[in-house]
Amino acid sequence: MEKQGAVKGTTMGTKLAWCMGDVGFAFSWGVVNGFITMYYTDSVGLSAAFAGTMMLVCRLLDGISDLIAGFIIEKTTSKLGKCRFWFCVSIVPLAISMILLFNVPANISMLSKQVYATITYIFMAVICYTMANIAYNSLLSRFTITSDDVVSASAMRVVLAIGASLAVSMSLVGFLNLFGGMREPKAWRTMAIVFACCGLILQLFTAIIVKERQNEIAVEASESAVRKEKTNLAPIFKTVLSNKNFWIICAEQLLINAFFMGLYVYYARDVLGNENYVGIINLLSMGPVILLQPILPKLVRSFGKRRVMLVGAVLVAFQGLITFISPYNAIVVFIAMAIGGIGRGAFMGLIFTLTADLVDYFKETKGIESEGVCYSTTSIGTKLGSGLGLAIIGWTLEFGHYDATLAQQKPETIQAMINLMGIGVLVIGILMFAGIYFLDFNKNKKVENV
């Protein structure tokens, strides 16, 4: 997406400010993704099966809301631009929704708790996070100037967002223990308020500093009347959804976000015997993702994007295999997490660039602007993936007869956790490999260095 003329490139400060948006998401959606199941089962008292099923159903609604949000962004014309406008509008409701989510009233019936949990989860995931995340991701192609800007901004985003996720996951258990532990509602309520405010402050940096290119805003404003009359979103919708690359990228986003991170705290406590291991597991599984980013561009130039991502998928599969073979040995599990982390690093550093490639592909081959629709793949994949992962965790715990009141879980519960951390991750790695293998931006040529 090379832009000719006018400016040298996007400044480092602007890229950094954009990255703060995803760092902010680590304090909201990252917490939900990693700990909401534990909150529902151990603090609220909901069954794991209900929690998992409810979250998956909500994510099916997400598939619709993501596309609607993408179309709304496409049709928006404002002085702030279209993506920045909706990001600014949605970040405050997102923070409020997180606080509500972790405040299930204790003195109501179980049915009322289920209704409250469902409504607040829909409000956060389907409405607030949908608009904030799609607007944020769509902003990438609206403030960057060159293709190098896209790659470097994406790499910075991965490093900073994962660093924030690590900090959040490693500190959250200790934070909860300061206020009574994982079974104490007050602890979760306090955490939600503090973390939601931190996330909002970080995202305000993005909202205030990152601006869409003024030349594009001017063109859109001057042609807004024409666009309202002539722009028909149906052909865009049909073109994008009929392209297999859209669905492959969406599936890859789903798989990379379906990692059973919500199981880590259960696995550390109930299989490895120490709940504090969850911080080490997160560090070793996500740390390599950060370390890989500085050399990722060189690897792509040397071997091609496709080969790098294929190797990454193989490493993810190895993580599952090694964990299944030796599930009780903490050192072996830690090593497996580090190996899988390298594989995830290849994907997480490049998956966002695939969406940018898809936007350029439609612009060059079909002559259509499709940022909002294409970047909805990121939101669809993120939420459906994490939702499916959380649902599978809930079903697995229910199938294994998980009992939140027990100090030591039953053998069948332990084995269910092992199967998911082992075989489940192995299957994800295999599917990730298949998706990248069949990705094809040209009719007769598999994607290599695009």
C-alpha positions as CSV (number, residue, x, y, z in Angstrom):
1,M,0.0,0.0,0.0
2,E,2.7,2.5,-1.0
3,K,1.6,6.1,-0.9
4,Q,3.4,8.4,-3.3
5,G,4.4,12.0,-2.5
6,A,3.6,14.3,0.3
7,V,5.1,12.8,3.5
8,K,8.1,10.7,4.5
9,G,6.2,8.1,6.5
10,T,4.2,7.6,9.7
11,T,6.1,8.8,12.8
12,M,7.2,6.5,15.5
13,G,5.2,8.4,18.0
14,T,2.0,7.9,16.1
15,K,2.6,4.2,15.7
16,L,3.3,3.9,19.4
17,A,0.1,5.8,20.2
18,W,-1.8,3.4,18.0
19,C,-0.3,0.4,19.8
20,M,-1.6,1.8,23.1
21,G,-5.1,0.9,21.9
22,D,-4.3,-2.8,21.9
23,V,-2.4,-2.5,25.2
24,G,-5.6,-1.1,26.6
25,F,-7.5,-4.1,25.2
26,A,-5.2,-6.3,27.3
27,F,-6.7,-4.7,30.4
28,S,-10.2,-5.4,29.4
29,W,-10.7,-8.1,26.8
30,G,-7.5,-9.9,27.8
31,V,-8.7,-10.2,31.4
32,V,-12.1,-11.5,30.2
33,N,-10.4,-14.0,27.8
34,G,-8.1,-15.4,30.5
35,F,-10.2,-15.3,33.7
36,I,-13.9,-15.0,33.1
37,T,-14.5,-18.7,33.3
38,M,-12.8,-18.9,36.7
39,Y,-14.8,-15.9,37.9
40,Y,-18.1,-17.5,36.8
41,T,-17.4,-21.0,38.3
42,D,-15.4,-20.2,41.5
43,S,-16.8,-16.8,42.5
44,V,-20.4,-16.5,41.1
45,G,-21.1,-20.3,41.3
46,L,-22.3,-20.8,37.7
47,S,-21.8,-24.2,36.2
48,A,-18.9,-24.5,33.7
49,A,-21.3,-25.9,31.1
50,F,-23.6,-22.9,31.3
51,A,-20.7,-20.4,31.2
52,G,-19.1,-22.1,28.2
53,T,-22.4,-22.4,26.2
54,M,-23.5,-18.9,27.0
55,M,-20.3,-17.4,25.8
56,L,-20.3,-19.4,22.6
57,V,-23.9,-18.4,21.8
58,C,-22.9,-14.8,22.4
59,R,-20.0,-15.2,20.0
60,L,-22.4,-16.4,17.3
61,L,-24.2,-13.1,17.7
62,D,-20.8,-11.5,17.3
63,G,-20.5,-12.8,13.8
64,I,-23.5,-10.7,12.8
65,S,-22.5,-7.7,14.9
66,D,-19.0,-7.7,13.4
67,L,-20.3,-7.4,9.9
68,I,-22.8,-4.7,10.9
69,A,-20.1,-2.7,12.6
70,G,-17.9,-3.0,9.5
71,F,-20.7,-1.7,7.3
72,I,-21.4,1.2,9.8
73,I,-17.8,2.2,9.7
74,E,-17.7,2.1,5.8
75,K,-20.7,4.4,5.6
76,T,-19.4,6.9,8.2
77,T,-18.2,10.4,7.2
78,S,-17.0,12.8,10.0
79,K,-14.3,15.3,10.7
80,L,-12.5,12.6,12.8
81,G,-12.7,10.2,9.9
82,K,-14.6,7.0,10.0
83,C,-12.5,4.6,12.1
84,R,-11.2,7.0,14.6
85,F,-14.7,8.4,15.2
86,W,-16.1,5.0,16.2
87,F,-13.1,4.1,18.3
88,C,-13.5,7.4,20.3
89,V,-17.2,6.7,20.7
90,S,-16.9,3.1,21.9
91,I,-14.0,3.0,24.4
92,V,-15.8,4.5,27.4
93,P,-18.8,2.1,27.1
94,L,-16.2,-0.7,26.8
95,A,-14.7,0.2,30.2
96,I,-18.1,0.4,31.8
97,S,-19.2,-2.9,30.4
98,M,-16.1,-4.6,31.9
99,I,-17.0,-3.3,35.4
100,L,-20.6,-4.5,35.0
101,L,-19.4,-7.9,33.8
102,F,-17.5,-8.6,36.9
103,N,-20.2,-7.4,39.2
104,V,-22.8,-10.2,39.3
105,P,-24.9,-9.6,42.4
106,A,-24.4,-12.2,45.1
107,N,-27.8,-12.0,46.8
108,I,-30.0,-13.1,43.8
109,S,-31.2,-16.5,42.5
110,M,-29.1,-18.7,40.3
111,L,-31.4,-18.0,37.3
112,S,-31.1,-14.2,37.9
113,K,-27.3,-14.6,38.0
114,Q,-27.4,-16.5,34.7
115,V,-29.6,-13.7,33.1
116,Y,-27.3,-11.0,34.4
117,A,-24.2,-12.7,33.2
118,T,-25.7,-13.2,29.8
119,I,-26.9,-9.6,29.4
120,T,-23.6,-8.1,30.6
121,Y,-21.5,-10.5,28.5
122,I,-23.5,-9.6,25.4
123,F,-23.2,-5.9,26.1
124,M,-19.4,-6.1,26.4
125,A,-18.6,-8.7,23.7
126,V,-21.3,-8.2,21.1
127,I,-21.7,-4.4,21.3
128,C,-18.9,-2.5,23.0
129,Y,-15.8,-4.6,22.1
130,T,-17.1,-5.3,18.6
131,M,-17.2,-1.6,17.6
132,A,-14.0,-0.6,19.5
133,N,-12.0,-3.5,18.1
134,I,-13.1,-3.2,14.5
135,A,-12.6,0.6,14.5
136,Y,-9.2,0.1,16.0
137,N,-8.0,-2.5,13.5
138,S,-9.4,-0.6,10.6
139,L,-7.5,2.5,11.7
140,L,-4.2,0.7,10.8
141,S,-4.7,1.2,7.0
142,R,-6.1,4.7,7.6
143,F,-3.2,6.4,9.4
144,T,-0.2,4.5,8.0
145,I,1.4,5.7,4.8
146,T,3.6,2.9,3.4
147,S,3.5,-0.9,3.6
148,D,6.6,-0.7,5.8
149,D,4.6,1.4,8.2
150,V,1.9,-1.4,8.3
151,V,4.5,-4.1,9.1
152,S,6.4,-2.1,11.7
153,A,3.3,-0.8,13.4
154,S,1.9,-4.4,13.5
155,A,5.2,-5.7,15.0
156,M,5.2,-3.0,17.7
157,R,1.6,-3.7,18.4
158,V,2.3,-7.4,19.0
159,V,5.2,-6.7,21.3
160,L,3.5,-4.1,23.4
161,A,0.1,-5.8,23.6
162,I,1.6,-9.2,24.5
163,G,3.9,-7.5,27.1
164,A,0.8,-5.9,28.6
165,S,-1.1,-9.2,28.5
166,L,1.8,-10.9,30.3
167,A,1.9,-8.1,33.0
168,V,-1.8,-8.4,33.5
169,S,-1.9,-12.2,33.7
170,M,1.1,-12.4,36.0
171,S,-0.3,-9.8,38.4
172,L,-4.0,-10.6,38.4
173,V,-3.9,-13.6,40.7
174,G,-1.8,-11.7,43.2
175,F,-4.1,-8.7,42.9
176,L,-7.1,-10.9,43.6
177,N,-5.4,-12.5,46.6
178,L,-4.9,-9.0,48.1
179,F,-8.6,-8.6,48.3
180,G,-9.6,-12.1,49.4
181,G,-8.7,-14.5,46.6
182,M,-10.4,-15.9,43.5
183,R,-13.6,-16.9,45.3
184,E,-14.2,-13.4,46.8
185,P,-16.6,-11.2,44.7
186,K,-15.1,-8.0,46.1
187,A,-11.7,-9.0,44.7
188,W,-13.1,-9.4,41.2
189,R,-15.1,-6.2,41.5
190,T,-12.1,-4.2,42.6
191,M,-9.9,-5.7,39.9
192,A,-12.5,-4.8,37.2
193,I,-12.7,-1.2,38.2
194,V,-8.9,-0.7,38.4
195,F,-8.1,-2.6,35.2
196,A,-11.0,-1.0,33.2
197,C,-9.7,2.5,34.1
198,C,-6.2,1.6,33.1
199,G,-7.3,0.3,29.8
200,L,-9.4,3.4,29.1
201,I,-6.5,5.8,29.9
202,L,-4.2,3.9,27.5
203,Q,-6.8,3.9,24.7
204,L,-7.3,7.7,25.2
205,F,-3.8,8.1,23.9
206,T,-4.8,6.4,20.6
207,A,-8.1,8.3,20.4
208,I,-6.4,11.7,20.9
209,I,-3.1,11.3,19.0
210,V,-3.8,8.9,16.1
211,K,-5.5,10.7,13.2
212,E,-6.6,9.5,9.8
213,R,-4.9,10.9,6.8
214,Q,-6.5,14.3,6.1
215,N,-6.4,13.9,2.3
216,E,-8.6,10.8,2.6
217,I,-11.0,12.6,5.0
218,A,-11.3,15.6,2.7
219,V,-12.0,13.4,-0.3
220,E,-14.7,11.4,1.6
221,A,-16.3,14.6,3.0
222,S,-16.5,16.2,-0.5
223,E,-18.0,13.1,-2.0
224,S,-20.2,12.1,0.9
225,A,-23.4,13.1,-0.8
226,V,-22.5,11.0,-3.9
227,R,-21.4,8.1,-1.7
228,K,-24.7,8.1,0.2
229,E,-26.6,7.9,-3.1
230,K,-24.4,5.6,-5.1
231,T,-22.5,3.4,-2.6
232,N,-24.2,0.0,-2.5
233,L,-22.7,-2.1,0.2
234,A,-24.4,-5.3,-1.1
235,P,-21.7,-5.9,-3.8
236,I,-18.9,-5.3,-1.3
237,F,-20.5,-7.7,1.1
238,K,-21.0,-10.3,-1.7
239,T,-17.5,-9.9,-3.1
240,V,-15.7,-10.2,0.3
241,L,-17.8,-13.1,1.6
242,S,-17.5,-15.1,-1.6
243,N,-13.7,-14.9,-1.4
244,K,-12.1,-17.9,0.2
245,N,-9.2,-15.9,1.5
246,F,-11.6,-13.9,3.7
247,W,-12.8,-17.1,5.4
248,I,-9.3,-18.6,5.7
249,I,-8.0,-15.5,7.4
250,C,-11.0,-15.4,9.6
251,A,-10.4,-19.1,10.5
252,E,-6.7,-18.4,11.3
253,Q,-7.8,-15.5,13.5
254,L,-10.2,-17.8,15.2
255,L,-7.6,-20.6,15.8
256,I,-4.9,-18.3,17.1
257,N,-7.4,-16.8,19.6
258,A,-8.9,-20.2,20.5
259,F,-5.8,-21.1,22.6
260,F,-7.1,-22.3,25.9
261,M,-5.5,-19.6,28.0
262,G,-8.5,-19.6,30.3
263,L,-7.5,-23.1,31.3
264,Y,-4.0,-22.1,32.4
265,V,-5.0,-21.1,35.9
266,Y,-7.0,-24.4,36.3
267,Y,-4.1,-26.4,34.9
268,A,-1.5,-24.7,37.1
269,R,-3.5,-25.2,40.2
270,D,-5.1,-28.6,39.7
271,V,-2.6,-30.5,37.5
272,L,0.8,-28.9,38.3
273,G,-0.2,-28.2,41.9
274,N,0.6,-24.5,42.1
275,E,-1.7,-21.8,41.0
276,N,1.2,-19.3,40.9
277,Y,2.6,-21.3,38.0
278,V,0.0,-19.5,35.8
279,G,2.3,-16.5,35.6
280,I,5.3,-18.7,34.5
281,I,3.1,-20.5,31.9
282,N,1.9,-17.2,30.5
283,L,5.5,-15.8,30.5
284,L,7.0,-18.8,28.7
285,S,4.1,-19.1,26.2
286,M,3.9,-15.4,25.3
287,G,7.4,-14.2,26.0
288,P,8.9,-15.9,22.9
289,V,6.2,-14.0,20.9
290,I,7.8,-10.8,21.9
291,L,11.4,-11.9,21.4
292,L,10.6,-13.1,17.9
293,Q,9.2,-9.8,16.6
294,P,12.5,-8.0,16.0
295,I,13.7,-10.7,13.7
296,L,10.4,-11.6,12.1
297,P,10.8,-9.1,9.2
298,K,14.2,-10.6,8.3
299,L,12.7,-14.1,8.5
300,V,9.9,-13.1,6.1
301,R,12.4,-11.5,3.7
302,S,14.6,-14.7,3.7
303,F,12.0,-17.4,3.7
304,G,8.6,-15.8,2.8
305,K,5.6,-15.1,5.0
306,R,3.9,-18.4,4.1
307,R,6.9,-20.6,5.1
308,V,7.4,-18.8,8.4
309,M,3.7,-19.2,9.4
310,L,3.8,-22.9,8.4
311,V,6.7,-23.6,10.6
312,G,4.9,-21.7,13.4
313,A,1.9,-24.0,13.1
314,V,4.2,-27.0,13.4
315,L,5.7,-25.7,16.6
316,V,2.2,-25.1,18.0
317,A,1.3,-28.7,17.2
318,F,4.5,-29.8,19.0
319,Q,3.5,-27.9,22.1
320,G,0.3,-30.0,22.4
321,L,2.1,-33.2,21.7
322,I,4.8,-32.7,24.3
323,T,2.3,-31.5,27.0
324,F,0.2,-34.6,26.4
325,I,3.2,-36.9,26.7
326,S,4.4,-35.4,30.0
327,P,1.5,-33.5,31.5
328,Y,2.5,-33.5,35.2
329,N,6.2,-32.4,34.8
330,A,6.2,-28.7,35.3
331,I,9.6,-28.2,33.5
332,V,8.5,-30.2,30.5
333,V,5.2,-28.2,30.3
334,F,7.1,-25.0,30.6
335,I,9.4,-26.0,27.7
336,A,6.4,-27.0,25.6
337,M,4.8,-23.6,26.2
338,A,8.0,-21.9,25.1
339,I,8.1,-23.9,21.9
340,G,4.5,-23.2,21.2
341,G,5.1,-19.5,22.0
342,I,7.6,-19.3,19.2
343,G,5.0,-20.7,16.8
344,R,2.3,-18.3,18.0
345,G,4.8,-15.5,17.6
346,A,5.1,-16.2,13.9
347,F,1.3,-16.0,13.5
348,M,0.6,-13.1,15.8
349,G,3.2,-11.0,14.2
350,L,1.9,-11.6,10.7
351,I,-1.8,-12.3,10.9
352,F,-2.7,-8.6,10.9
353,T,-0.6,-8.0,7.8
354,L,-2.7,-10.7,6.0
355,T,-5.8,-8.7,6.5
356,A,-4.0,-5.6,5.1
357,D,-3.0,-7.7,2.2
358,L,-6.7,-8.7,1.7
359,V,-7.7,-5.0,1.7
360,D,-5.1,-4.3,-1.0
361,Y,-6.1,-7.4,-3.0
362,F,-9.8,-6.2,-3.2
363,K,-8.7,-2.7,-4.1
364,E,-6.4,-3.8,-6.8
365,T,-8.4,-6.6,-8.3
366,K,-12.0,-5.4,-7.7
367,G,-11.6,-1.7,-7.2
368,I,-13.5,-1.7,-3.9
369,E,-12.7,-0.1,-0.5
370,S,-13.3,-2.7,2.1
371,E,-11.3,-1.8,5.2
372,G,-14.3,-2.1,7.6
373,V,-15.5,-5.4,6.2
374,C,-12.1,-7.0,5.8
375,Y,-10.9,-5.9,9.3
376,S,-14.1,-7.4,10.7
377,T,-12.2,-10.7,10.2
378,T,-9.9,-9.7,13.0
379,S,-12.8,-9.0,15.4
380,I,-14.7,-12.1,14.3
381,G,-11.7,-14.3,14.7
382,T,-10.7,-12.7,18.0
383,K,-14.1,-13.1,19.6
384,L,-15.3,-16.3,18.0
385,G,-11.9,-17.8,18.7
386,S,-11.7,-16.8,22.3
387,G,-15.4,-17.6,22.7
388,L,-15.0,-21.1,21.3
389,G,-12.0,-21.6,23.4
390,L,-13.8,-20.6,26.6
391,A,-16.8,-22.7,25.6
392,I,-14.6,-25.8,25.1
393,I,-13.0,-25.1,28.5
394,G,-16.4,-25.0,30.1
395,W,-17.7,-28.1,28.4
396,T,-14.4,-29.9,29.2
397,L,-14.6,-29.0,32.9
398,E,-18.3,-30.1,33.0
399,F,-17.5,-33.3,31.2
400,G,-14.7,-34.0,33.7
401,H,-17.1,-33.2,36.7
402,Y,-15.3,-30.1,37.9
403,D,-16.3,-29.0,41.4
404,A,-15.3,-25.5,42.5
405,T,-15.7,-26.4,46.1
406,L,-13.1,-29.2,46.1
407,A,-9.5,-28.4,47.2
408,Q,-8.3,-31.3,45.0
409,Q,-10.1,-32.2,41.8
410,K,-11.1,-35.7,40.9
411,P,-8.9,-37.8,38.5
412,E,-11.3,-37.6,35.6
413,T,-11.3,-33.8,35.9
414,I,-7.5,-33.7,35.8
415,Q,-7.5,-36.0,32.8
416,A,-10.0,-33.8,31.0
417,M,-7.7,-30.8,31.5
418,I,-4.7,-32.8,30.2
419,N,-6.6,-33.9,27.1
420,L,-7.5,-30.3,26.3
421,M,-4.0,-28.8,26.9
422,G,-2.5,-31.7,24.9
423,I,-4.7,-33.0,22.1
424,G,-6.7,-29.8,21.8
425,V,-3.6,-27.7,21.1
426,L,-2.2,-30.4,18.7
427,V,-5.4,-30.2,16.7
428,I,-5.2,-26.4,16.6
429,G,-1.7,-26.5,15.2
430,I,-2.7,-28.9,12.5
431,L,-5.6,-26.7,11.4
432,M,-3.4,-23.6,11.5
433,F,-1.0,-25.3,9.1
434,A,-3.8,-26.3,6.7
435,G,-5.3,-22.8,6.6
436,I,-2.0,-21.1,5.6
437,Y,-1.2,-23.8,3.1
438,F,-4.4,-23.1,1.2
439,L,-4.3,-19.3,1.4
440,D,-4.1,-17.9,-2.1
441,F,-4.2,-14.2,-3.1
442,N,-3.5,-15.1,-6.8
443,K,-5.5,-17.5,-8.9
444,N,-2.5,-19.8,-9.6
445,K,0.0,-18.8,-6.9
446,K,0.1,-19.5,-3.2
447,V,0.9,-16.5,-1.0
448,E,4.6,-16.2,-0.4
449,N,5.9,-12.7,0.3
450,V,2.8,-10.6,0.1
